[in-house]
Amino acid sequence: MHRRSQDGCINSIIANAKIGDEYITHRQMMGYYIIAATAGHDTTANTTSAAMWALAQNPEVFAQLKSDPGAKTGFIEESIRWATPVKHFMRTAVVDAEVAGKKVRKGDWIMLSYHSANRDEEVFEDPFEFRIDRPLHKHVAFGSGPHVCLGQHLARLEMRILWEELIPRLASVSLDGEPQLTKSSFVCGPKSVPIRFALA
């Protein structure tokens, strides 16, 4: 009942939203409804399946999580960085600027590659390694500034609950086949992660 009332509140806000004195268009409204209904599903599912893939390939990380429950925060953040389920967004420059020596003119389209940023050697030591001891919150998987993901806290909570419940029940986990990635340039992650596991 509480969840239904929250959904109704969000739907009402969208239905009555205005930009200036004008109600938003039907297309804008439908875009917000679709985002609210689906955005958190694919991204969180892709991150958790990528995290399981990483666990199956890194038994030392699995052992650390078993022995130190406090390591889950670092594991979750590294999973988000590692998966980066939203690969890019397009933005339009509103002023002339220079970024990393490249001139950007007002009106130019810019592709923000979150996947690339989360593998930036100037920001992350050994960026192509799965390491749960990294400084927290340096990744940009949730975006930043006015475009930051509103669902980031719920996503982290969902992942924390999953791993808090699942890891104590597992004695081991390993790959049992070749994982496959979804083919997409926008939102994607593992399509299948075959694993072999033993219960604790």
matplotlib code that plots the C-alpha trace (Angstrom):
import matplotlib.pyplot as plt

x = [0.0, 2.8, 4.6, 1.4, 0.9, 4.5, 4.0, 0.8, 2.6, 5.3, 2.7, 0.7, 3.9, 4.7, 1.1, 1.0, 4.5, 5.1, 8.0, 7.4, 3.7, 3.2, 2.4, 5.0, 4.1, 2.7, 6.0, 7.9, 5.4, 5.7, 9.5, 9.4, 7.0, 9.2, 12.3, 10.5, 9.2, 12.3, 15.5, 16.4, 15.6, 18.2, 20.9, 20.8, 20.3, 23.3, 25.4, 24.6, 25.2, 28.5, 29.4, 28.7, 30.8, 33.7, 33.2, 33.4, 36.7, 38.2, 38.1, 40.2, 37.5, 34.9, 37.0, 37.5, 33.7, 33.1, 35.6, 35.0, 31.3, 32.4, 34.1, 30.7, 30.7, 33.9, 32.6, 29.4, 31.1, 33.6, 30.8, 29.1, 32.3, 33.1, 29.7, 28.9, 25.6, 24.8, 27.5, 27.0, 24.7, 24.6, 24.7, 24.7, 27.3, 25.6, 28.8, 32.2, 34.7, 37.9, 38.1, 41.4, 42.8, 39.9, 37.7, 34.0, 31.6, 28.2, 25.6, 28.1, 26.9, 29.2, 29.1, 29.8, 31.4, 30.9, 32.4, 35.6, 35.7, 35.4, 38.6, 40.5, 44.2, 44.6, 41.8, 42.0, 45.1, 45.0, 41.6, 41.2, 41.4, 38.5, 39.6, 37.3, 39.9, 39.6, 38.7, 34.9, 32.6, 35.3, 33.4, 30.8, 28.4, 25.5, 26.5, 27.0, 25.7, 22.2, 22.0, 23.0, 20.8, 18.0, 17.8, 21.4, 20.7, 17.9, 20.3, 23.0, 20.5, 19.1, 22.6, 23.7, 20.6, 21.2, 24.9, 24.2, 21.7, 23.5, 27.2, 26.8, 24.8, 27.6, 30.7, 32.2, 31.4, 33.1, 32.3, 30.7, 30.9, 31.6, 29.6, 27.9, 27.3, 24.2, 24.9, 24.0, 25.7, 23.5, 22.4, 23.9, 25.6, 25.8, 23.2, 24.2, 26.7, 26.8, 28.2, 28.8, 28.4, 28.4, 26.1, 27.7]
y = [0.0, 2.4, 1.6, 2.1, 5.5, 6.5, 5.4, 7.4, 10.5, 10.2, 9.7, 12.7, 14.9, 13.9, 14.4, 17.9, 19.0, 22.4, 24.1, 27.7, 28.2, 25.3, 21.7, 19.3, 17.6, 14.1, 12.9, 14.4, 12.9, 9.4, 9.7, 10.4, 7.5, 5.1, 6.2, 5.9, 2.4, 0.9, 2.8, 1.1, -2.4, -3.0, -1.0, -2.7, -6.2, -5.6, -4.4, -7.4, -9.9, -8.2, -8.4, -12.1, -12.6, -10.7, -12.8, -16.0, -14.8, -13.5, -16.1, -13.8, -11.2, -13.8, -14.9, -11.4, -10.8, -14.0, -13.0, -9.3, -8.2, -4.6, -5.0, -5.1, -1.3, -1.3, -4.4, -2.6, 0.6, -1.4, -3.4, -0.2, 1.1, -2.2, -2.7, 1.0, -0.2, 3.1, 3.5, 7.0, 10.0, 12.8, 16.4, 19.8, 22.4, 25.7, 27.8, 27.6, 25.7, 23.8, 20.3, 18.4, 20.6, 20.1, 23.1, 22.6, 25.2, 26.2, 23.8, 20.9, 17.5, 15.8, 12.1, 11.5, 8.0, 6.8, 3.4, 5.1, 7.5, 4.7, 3.1, 6.4, 5.7, 9.2, 8.6, 4.8, 2.8, -0.4, 0.5, -2.8, -4.8, -5.5, -4.1, -3.5, -1.4, 1.7, 5.1, 5.2, 7.3, 8.2, 6.6, 8.4, 5.5, 7.5, 10.7, 13.9, 17.4, 18.2, 15.0, 12.6, 9.5, 9.9, 6.2, 5.7, 5.3, 2.7, 0.8, 0.7, -0.5, -3.2, -4.5, -4.4, -6.4, -9.0, -9.6, -9.5, -12.3, -14.3, -14.4, -16.1, -18.9, -19.6, -21.7, -21.1, -19.8, -20.1, -19.8, -22.8, -21.6, -18.4, -15.3, -13.3, -9.6, -7.9, -6.1, -2.5, 0.9, 2.5, 0.4, -3.1, -5.7, -9.5, -11.4, -14.7, -15.6, -19.4, -20.3, -23.3, -22.8, -24.7, -23.8, -23.0]
z = [0.0, 0.9, -2.4, -4.4, -2.8, -3.6, -7.3, -7.4, -6.0, -8.7, -11.4, -10.2, -10.2, -13.8, -14.9, -13.5, -14.3, -16.0, -17.6, -17.0, -17.3, -19.8, -19.0, -20.4, -23.6, -23.9, -25.3, -22.4, -19.9, -21.4, -21.3, -17.6, -17.0, -18.9, -17.0, -13.6, -14.4, -16.1, -15.4, -12.2, -13.4, -16.2, -14.5, -11.2, -12.8, -15.0, -12.1, -9.9, -12.7, -13.5, -9.8, -9.8, -12.8, -11.1, -7.9, -10.0, -11.5, -8.3, -5.5, -3.3, -3.4, -2.5, 0.4, 1.6, 1.6, 3.5, 6.2, 6.3, 5.9, 6.1, 2.7, 1.0, 0.6, -1.5, -3.4, -4.3, -5.4, -7.5, -9.0, -10.1, -11.6, -13.2, -14.8, -15.6, -17.0, -18.6, -21.2, -22.4, -22.7, -25.2, -24.1, -26.0, -25.1, -24.0, -24.2, -26.1, -24.0, -24.1, -22.6, -22.4, -25.1, -27.5, -28.5, -28.0, -29.5, -28.3, -29.8, -30.3, -29.3, -26.7, -25.9, -22.2, -22.1, -18.6, -19.4, -20.6, -17.7, -15.2, -16.8, -16.8, -15.8, -14.4, -11.9, -11.2, -10.4, -12.5, -13.9, -15.7, -12.5, -10.2, -6.8, -3.9, -1.9, -4.1, -2.6, -2.6, -4.9, -7.5, -10.3, -12.5, -13.2, -11.7, -13.5, -11.5, -10.9, -12.0, -14.1, -11.2, -11.0, -8.5, -7.9, -6.9, -3.2, -3.8, -6.2, -3.6, -0.9, -3.2, -3.9, -0.3, 0.8, -2.0, -1.1, 2.7, 2.2, -0.6, 0.3, 3.7, 2.0, -0.5, 0.1, -3.3, -6.7, -10.1, -13.8, -15.5, -19.1, -21.1, -20.0, -22.7, -22.9, -24.3, -27.5, -26.9, -27.1, -24.4, -21.4, -21.3, -19.2, -19.0, -20.9, -19.2, -16.5, -16.1, -12.6, -10.5, -6.7, -3.4, -0.5, 2.9]

ax = plt.figure().add_subplot(projection="3d")
ax.plot(x, y, z, "-o")
ax.set_aspect("equal")
plt.show()
